[in-house]
Amino acid sequence: MKLANIHKHIVVIFLLIGLQSAHAQNWSLQQCLDTARVYNKNLQMSKNNLDIGEQKKKEAQSNLLPKIAANSDYKYFTNLPYQLLPLNALNPAAPVGEFRAAQFGVPHNLNANITLSMPLYNPQVFGAIQSTKIASELADWQYQKTEEQIFFEIYNLYYNAQILHHQLAFIDSNLINATRILTNMQLLNEQLLAKGSDVDKLKLQVSQLTSQKVTIQGKYEQVLNALKFAMGISIQQAIQIAPDVVFNEYQNYKLLVSKEYHINKMQNRLLLNDLSILNKSRYLPSIQLIGLYGTSGFGYTEKPNSFFDFYPIGFAGIQLNYPLFAGTTTQRKINQKKIELRIGEIKSQLINEQNTLQIQNSELQRNLALKLVQTAKEQINLAKTIYEQTILQQKYGTANLTDVLLADNALREAQQIFLNTVVEYLKANLEMKKLTGNL
């Protein structure tokens, strides 16, 4: 039997070459990340939010530009307005305090003018410009946070796909091996040199391996579909992950400020700016330049003196508004912002403490996974030695088929444990990169 020779190459198949599909594109992890940057829907929406933030900033800045408007109105008075004239205005001899009602003006009135207004100083306008700048920076950090979450998901899916890929490669190798042994055992049984129960055991092993292959193949396709969805490409597109597991035994990461902490700090800055706007709006005036140029038309259509005349009008000036009392609404808003700011400061402390705890736990998990990887390597070598010795013993009749199958299962289990521990280390290392801000 050639079972020993086949097993000598299984670890190499696991970690170096893998299986490659001739009908699907081979995607590296970096290609998956680069594709997600372009096609992932969540990232596209986040990019659009960046554009919206930029437009809001320009909108706030545009409030400093002059505003020009054209106005026109026409009025026809069915009853001209009345004014009370003091009688002594026309006749000094008339008694003081006596008035006569009189109608002034003409029925037809037409006004057409152009108005201009331009803020010279307005605390709310300048505060809004600053708010949009902070909001734009906040949107950028939120984009980076979204990108980090998507990349973290792609990393995990890719690692899961790799382990399932190697499981399939392992099962295929063992299925070929078990089928060959079964064929040989059936021939020996026909020659009455092997028991029927040995044939049944091998049939059971082949059946179990076939079932495992179907199950893992289904999981592998599901993980690939999830990976394609995370990248933002069509589910129907055929892809194949790169089978080689890149394993760096240890990496130290410089501790950077997490994106979540940056986001919370930007939110606190936004609250501080809102608080500043509210305080300034209570005590500082707003000043704007105003101007008007136009014409006024007056018409009378009754005989014998029908006319419609126009008269120019224009002015320029400065308008000042100073708030004297606006109720307690502004003060209540200020109190709310102060409470929100205290909450934001507490949240910053909580993020720092939580991140420190998670980094410590992740470091412990990574160190444990690294030790398990080293232990799993030793177990593979030991299981391989035991298997080769069992094959040799069976050749000389001191071990039966059951012993060979047990040794075979032990070797396969050791190899599977090794691969699992490598992936667990990669995931722990990935978590560490994320927590330290290096993802």
Helices and strands as residue ranges (DSSP letters): H 3-8, H 10-12, I 13-17, E 25-27, H 29-39, H 41-62, E 67-76, E 82-86, G 87-89, E 99-103, E 108-121, H 123-190, H 196-231, E 239-241, H 259-283, E 286-300, E 307-321, H 329-395, H 401-435
